[in-house]
Amino acid sequence: MTYRIRGLEPGQFASLFAMDEAGLAARLSRRVVAGEGRYPCRVSLRDADPGEELVLTNYTNHAVDTPYRNTFAIFVRRDAVAADHVDELPPVLRHRPIALRGYDAGGDLRQAALAVENDVDAAIRTLLEDEAVAYIDAHNARHGCFAARIERYDGASHD
């Protein structure tokens, strides 16, 4: 079972970096400078280095018209380039507890799993064994924030 994990499209966040604090606040966002610890960028799918500028913003990762619609805070690094991983985990899905939610094509929750010991890859593959699971959203298990979308991948295109 092959899967693909891509970072969010950076263009949708570019205007946030040009805004002042009032403009950011109006968009449920704020400027942050990474310190020690984890500041996981949802575009590059890696943690920001200390001193890097980010925006903490509200993001709807599961924009479906079902009770499973989901919105939460995410970090985005300035000038981040979208990651693209096929059959491998990006850094933000390693060495931390990850909750995986498998959804069907209609956006309803079909299955879920919790990966706590660097077993994210195995948990993804188990969820994708269910043909009704169209995609998986990964979340940080502790804070609940969206980490990445995992999609089935047939290898036909790498757009």
Backbone bond lengths (Angstrom), bond angles and torsions (degrees), N, CA, C in turn:
res aa  C-N    CA-C-N  psi(-1)  N-CA   C-N-CA  omega(-1)  CA-C   N-CA-C  phi
1 M - - - 1.448 - - 1.530 108.33 -
2 T 1.309 116.79 118.39 1.458 121.72 -179.81 1.523 109.80 -99.83
3 Y 1.319 115.30 140.70 1.459 120.07 178.36 1.528 110.47 -133.21
4 R 1.327 114.45 162.55 1.469 121.57 -178.76 1.524 108.98 -132.72
5 I 1.330 115.59 136.60 1.464 122.24 177.90 1.522 107.40 -127.07
6 R 1.335 115.37 118.85 1.467 120.30 179.75 1.527 109.52 -118.65
7 G 1.329 114.54 146.63 1.452 119.69 173.68 1.516 110.05 -72.27
8 L 1.317 115.49 161.96 1.461 119.91 178.37 1.520 110.71 -65.83
9 E 1.312 116.96 152.69 1.467 123.22 178.80 1.530 108.68 -64.40
10 P 1.342 118.73 119.05 1.463 120.97 -175.25 1.529 114.86 -66.42
11 G 1.322 117.65 -27.66 1.459 120.74 -177.41 1.519 113.69 -58.91
12 Q 1.324 117.24 -30.94 1.464 119.88 -178.46 1.527 112.73 -69.14
13 F 1.336 117.22 -12.51 1.456 120.97 -179.06 1.530 113.46 -112.15
14 A 1.330 117.52 -8.58 1.464 121.77 -173.21 1.524 112.71 -55.77
15 S 1.317 118.13 -42.32 1.467 120.31 -176.96 1.524 112.68 -64.94
16 L 1.307 117.92 -23.92 1.468 120.72 -179.56 1.525 111.52 -63.49
17 F 1.319 117.43 -33.72 1.458 120.66 -176.87 1.524 112.50 -72.57
18 A 1.339 117.27 -17.41 1.469 121.47 178.35 1.531 112.22 -91.92
19 M 1.319 117.43 -8.84 1.467 121.24 -176.23 1.528 112.03 -81.41
20 D 1.343 114.79 151.77 1.458 119.61 171.36 1.529 108.44 -81.56
21 E 1.321 116.37 177.52 1.468 120.13 -175.07 1.529 112.41 -61.90
22 A 1.342 117.37 -37.03 1.471 120.37 179.30 1.533 110.42 -66.23
23 G 1.325 116.45 -41.98 1.461 120.29 178.17 1.512 111.65 -63.83
24 L 1.325 115.70 -40.92 1.468 119.61 177.35 1.526 110.79 -63.37
25 A 1.319 116.26 -44.60 1.466 120.15 -179.15 1.530 111.01 -60.42
26 A 1.322 116.43 -36.94 1.465 120.43 178.81 1.528 111.24 -65.57
27 R 1.321 116.71 -23.25 1.472 122.40 178.91 1.535 111.65 -100.96
28 L 1.341 115.92 18.29 1.465 121.85 -178.91 1.528 111.17 56.21
29 S 1.328 115.45 44.66 1.464 122.09 -175.42 1.522 110.13 -136.90
30 R 1.338 115.12 164.71 1.468 120.72 172.69 1.521 109.90 -155.78
31 R 1.336 115.29 153.47 1.456 122.45 177.94 1.525 109.07 -80.36
32 V 1.323 116.44 140.78 1.453 122.67 -178.13 1.526 108.25 -138.52
33 V 1.325 115.87 143.11 1.464 120.53 171.10 1.524 106.37 -110.19
34 A 1.316 116.17 125.47 1.462 120.77 -177.34 1.518 110.60 -62.48
35 G 1.300 115.24 134.07 1.460 121.71 173.89 1.512 108.76 -110.19
36 E 1.310 116.37 -151.75 1.462 120.34 173.81 1.523 107.62 -74.18
37 G 1.283 117.32 147.76 1.457 120.76 -178.82 1.510 110.42 110.89
38 R 1.306 115.70 -159.20 1.457 120.48 -173.96 1.518 111.18 -111.60
39 Y 1.323 114.22 128.02 1.460 123.83 174.75 1.524 106.38 -130.70
40 P 1.335 117.78 80.68 1.463 121.75 -171.07 1.529 112.98 -76.62
41 C 1.315 116.62 115.86 1.463 122.40 178.79 1.524 109.21 -78.95
42 R 1.334 116.25 132.49 1.455 121.51 -177.65 1.526 113.05 -88.88
43 V 1.323 116.31 -0.13 1.461 121.15 173.80 1.526 109.48 -95.52
44 S 1.331 116.30 -56.31 1.469 120.99 -178.07 1.523 112.81 -81.96
45 L 1.330 116.95 -14.96 1.467 123.80 -178.82 1.523 112.70 58.41
46 R 1.331 114.60 36.37 1.464 121.26 172.93 1.524 107.71 -140.20
47 D 1.325 115.81 159.99 1.456 120.56 177.26 1.519 110.44 -72.72
48 A 1.328 115.97 142.60 1.464 120.74 176.04 1.526 109.45 -70.07
49 D 1.317 115.76 149.63 1.452 121.27 174.96 1.528 109.11 -80.40
50 P 1.342 118.35 150.56 1.467 119.79 176.53 1.531 110.62 -52.50
51 G 1.328 115.96 133.96 1.459 122.15 -179.98 1.512 114.34 94.93
52 E 1.340 118.10 -14.25 1.468 120.11 179.18 1.517 110.62 -72.94
53 E 1.330 115.77 144.61 1.458 121.91 177.34 1.527 109.91 -85.48
54 L 1.318 114.64 136.75 1.456 121.78 176.57 1.517 108.51 -136.17
55 V 1.319 114.18 166.95 1.452 121.31 167.51 1.520 106.01 -117.93
56 L 1.328 114.93 132.69 1.456 122.09 171.81 1.520 105.08 -96.99
57 T 1.316 117.05 118.90 1.459 120.24 -173.93 1.517 111.15 -136.45
58 N 1.306 115.38 159.46 1.452 122.16 175.77 1.528 107.38 -84.64
59 Y 1.321 116.58 132.01 1.461 120.67 -174.66 1.528 110.06 -138.60
60 T 1.310 115.75 134.74 1.465 120.98 175.19 1.520 108.25 -94.48
61 N 1.326 116.01 103.01 1.464 119.89 -178.25 1.519 112.14 -86.69
62 H 1.316 117.57 -24.27 1.460 119.96 -178.68 1.521 107.46 -124.23
63 A 1.334 114.85 79.90 1.469 122.41 -174.08 1.524 110.02 -88.43
64 V 1.313 115.29 70.24 1.460 121.47 180.00 1.527 109.01 -118.24
65 D 1.314 115.60 155.90 1.456 120.75 178.08 1.524 110.21 -92.36
66 T 1.322 114.65 58.78 1.461 122.20 175.95 1.528 106.73 -135.96
67 P 1.308 118.01 170.92 1.463 119.91 176.18 1.539 113.22 -63.13
68 Y 1.332 117.22 -10.33 1.458 120.95 -177.71 1.528 114.19 -91.00
69 R 1.326 117.86 7.74 1.461 121.49 175.39 1.531 107.91 -52.76
70 N 1.337 117.68 139.37 1.460 120.14 -175.88 1.528 111.72 -137.90
71 T 1.313 115.19 132.09 1.463 123.27 176.72 1.519 108.04 -135.32
72 F 1.343 115.90 137.16 1.461 119.40 178.60 1.526 108.73 -161.26
73 A 1.301 116.57 177.34 1.459 122.22 179.91 1.533 111.01 -79.70
74 I 1.340 115.64 142.46 1.461 121.85 173.83 1.522 108.88 -138.01
75 F 1.331 117.04 158.51 1.461 123.63 172.41 1.522 109.33 -101.18
76 V 1.332 115.45 143.38 1.460 122.34 173.89 1.525 107.51 -134.18
77 R 1.334 117.15 127.57 1.470 122.23 178.39 1.523 110.33 -81.14
78 R 1.334 116.38 145.23 1.460 121.32 174.20 1.524 108.98 -61.98
79 D 1.324 116.77 135.72 1.468 123.98 176.71 1.532 114.22 60.48
80 A 1.314 117.08 25.16 1.462 120.08 178.81 1.530 109.74 -70.34
81 V 1.302 115.42 146.13 1.463 123.20 176.11 1.531 107.71 -104.78
82 A 1.314 116.25 136.48 1.463 120.34 -176.70 1.527 111.51 -63.89
83 A 1.309 115.21 128.41 1.459 122.48 176.99 1.519 109.75 -76.33
84 D 1.314 115.64 156.12 1.462 121.80 176.50 1.527 107.37 -147.36
85 H 1.327 116.31 111.99 1.462 122.14 -176.95 1.520 109.55 -123.68
86 V 1.313 116.57 127.48 1.463 122.06 175.85 1.518 107.72 -114.25
87 D 1.327 114.88 121.87 1.465 122.56 179.18 1.525 113.66 56.10
88 E 1.316 116.30 29.78 1.463 120.74 173.68 1.520 108.34 -149.15
89 L 1.313 115.48 153.48 1.457 120.48 -178.02 1.519 111.33 -90.20
90 P 1.332 117.51 135.88 1.462 120.16 172.67 1.529 108.92 -74.21
91 P 1.319 117.28 163.42 1.469 120.21 -178.63 1.530 114.83 -54.24
92 V 1.339 119.04 -34.83 1.472 120.00 -176.96 1.526 113.22 -69.21
93 L 1.322 118.03 -9.59 1.460 120.53 178.08 1.526 112.05 -107.41
94 R 1.323 116.49 14.44 1.462 121.12 -179.48 1.530 110.24 -116.48
95 H 1.298 116.05 148.03 1.467 122.97 171.92 1.521 114.10 60.36
96 R 1.337 116.72 33.45 1.468 121.33 174.41 1.525 108.00 -159.19
97 P 1.313 117.29 152.70 1.470 120.02 178.06 1.528 110.89 -66.65
98 I 1.320 115.72 131.35 1.466 121.98 -177.76 1.528 109.13 -126.56
99 A 1.324 114.86 130.37 1.458 121.35 173.06 1.528 107.72 -95.53
100 L 1.300 117.11 132.64 1.460 122.73 -178.34 1.523 108.94 -116.73
101 R 1.338 115.54 128.87 1.465 121.09 -179.31 1.524 108.33 -119.71
102 G 1.323 116.82 114.51 1.457 122.48 -179.43 1.516 110.75 -93.32
103 Y 1.337 116.41 121.60 1.462 122.46 -176.90 1.525 111.08 -110.80
104 D 1.332 115.37 150.52 1.456 119.60 173.55 1.528 109.24 -84.69
105 A 1.318 117.26 177.31 1.466 121.75 -175.54 1.524 112.74 -61.67
106 G 1.317 118.56 -22.40 1.460 122.38 178.98 1.517 113.94 -88.01
107 G 1.330 117.03 -1.60 1.461 120.76 178.53 1.510 114.83 89.14
108 D 1.329 117.55 11.04 1.460 120.70 177.00 1.526 110.22 -93.07
109 L 1.319 115.28 143.34 1.455 121.26 179.54 1.528 109.66 -65.87
110 R 1.316 115.12 127.72 1.465 121.18 -178.54 1.527 110.88 -106.90
111 Q 1.353 115.69 -45.91 1.459 122.22 -179.10 1.521 108.87 -150.57
112 A 1.327 116.02 163.30 1.461 120.88 177.00 1.521 108.99 -147.31
113 A 1.334 114.80 159.00 1.462 120.65 178.37 1.523 108.77 -150.70
114 L 1.308 115.10 156.84 1.454 121.81 175.65 1.521 107.88 -120.67
115 A 1.326 116.24 123.10 1.460 121.90 178.84 1.526 107.79 -110.68
116 V 1.317 117.10 119.82 1.464 119.95 -174.57 1.526 114.62 -121.69
117 E 1.299 118.42 -15.84 1.465 121.76 -175.43 1.524 111.87 -122.51
118 N 1.310 117.84 50.67 1.464 121.85 -177.75 1.526 112.47 56.98
119 D 1.328 115.69 35.83 1.454 121.06 178.68 1.529 111.15 -111.39
120 V 1.329 116.63 28.57 1.459 121.57 -177.75 1.529 110.61 -63.38
121 D 1.323 117.42 -45.73 1.464 120.46 -179.30 1.525 110.97 -57.27
122 A 1.320 117.27 -47.44 1.467 120.86 -179.88 1.531 111.16 -62.89
123 A 1.328 117.36 -39.67 1.462 121.01 179.80 1.530 111.06 -66.91
124 I 1.334 117.20 -38.96 1.469 120.97 176.90 1.521 109.55 -60.76
125 R 1.312 116.60 -49.18 1.464 120.95 -177.43 1.539 111.50 -62.92
126 T 1.324 116.86 -36.78 1.467 120.07 177.36 1.523 110.58 -65.61
127 L 1.338 118.00 -44.81 1.463 120.44 178.66 1.528 111.23 -62.22
128 L 1.332 117.11 -39.36 1.462 120.27 -178.22 1.525 113.35 -73.64
129 E 1.328 117.59 -11.20 1.466 119.82 173.64 1.522 110.98 -64.43
130 D 1.332 116.48 -25.65 1.465 121.57 176.02 1.520 107.29 -79.98
131 E 1.328 117.08 110.35 1.473 121.61 -177.23 1.526 112.69 -59.77
132 A 1.322 117.83 -21.69 1.465 120.74 179.44 1.526 112.29 -76.00
133 V 1.330 118.25 -15.78 1.465 121.39 177.82 1.521 107.61 -80.05
134 A 1.331 116.14 111.87 1.470 121.75 -178.62 1.527 111.59 -86.19
135 Y 1.327 116.96 -32.85 1.465 122.09 -179.61 1.517 108.45 -161.23
136 I 1.323 114.87 164.88 1.462 121.76 -178.33 1.525 108.19 -128.38
137 D 1.321 116.41 134.56 1.460 120.52 170.31 1.517 107.92 -103.78
138 A 1.327 115.69 128.25 1.459 122.08 177.63 1.522 108.59 -98.02
139 H 1.316 116.03 138.73 1.460 123.18 179.14 1.523 108.84 -131.86
140 N 1.324 116.25 148.03 1.453 119.27 171.20 1.520 107.09 -66.59
141 A 1.313 116.53 124.28 1.457 120.57 -174.28 1.522 112.08 -65.59
142 R 1.309 118.16 -34.40 1.473 120.11 -177.02 1.517 112.37 -75.26
143 H 1.317 118.02 -50.47 1.456 121.04 -174.53 1.525 113.35 -95.46
144 G 1.306 117.23 -17.34 1.459 121.06 176.15 1.514 115.46 85.79
145 C 1.330 118.22 -2.40 1.461 119.92 -175.98 1.528 111.77 -75.91
146 F 1.322 114.52 148.54 1.464 122.48 177.43 1.524 109.50 -59.79
147 A 1.318 116.59 135.04 1.461 121.65 178.49 1.526 111.73 -107.65
148 A 1.340 117.18 -48.25 1.465 120.24 -178.03 1.520 109.98 -173.59
149 R 1.330 115.14 158.80 1.463 121.85 173.44 1.523 107.88 -99.38
150 I 1.321 115.48 137.78 1.462 122.98 179.19 1.525 106.88 -116.39
151 E 1.324 116.38 124.49 1.460 121.18 -177.17 1.516 110.40 -120.73
152 R 1.317 115.18 150.54 1.467 119.56 171.55 1.524 107.40 -61.69
153 Y 1.314 116.80 146.51 1.458 119.64 -177.28 1.520 109.05 -139.93
154 D 1.332 114.78 127.18 1.463 118.99 -178.89 1.524 112.77 -98.82
155 G 1.315 117.49 -4.09 1.451 121.09 177.48 1.514 114.89 80.48
156 A 1.326 117.87 -0.11 1.463 121.17 -175.81 1.520 112.42 -68.05
157 S 1.321 117.38 -33.54 1.457 119.58 179.60 1.513 109.69 -141.24
158 H 1.279 115.98 152.45 1.473 121.78 179.37 1.522 107.50 -128.79
159 D 1.359 115.63 58.02 1.464 120.85 -176.11 1.498 113.85 -78.74
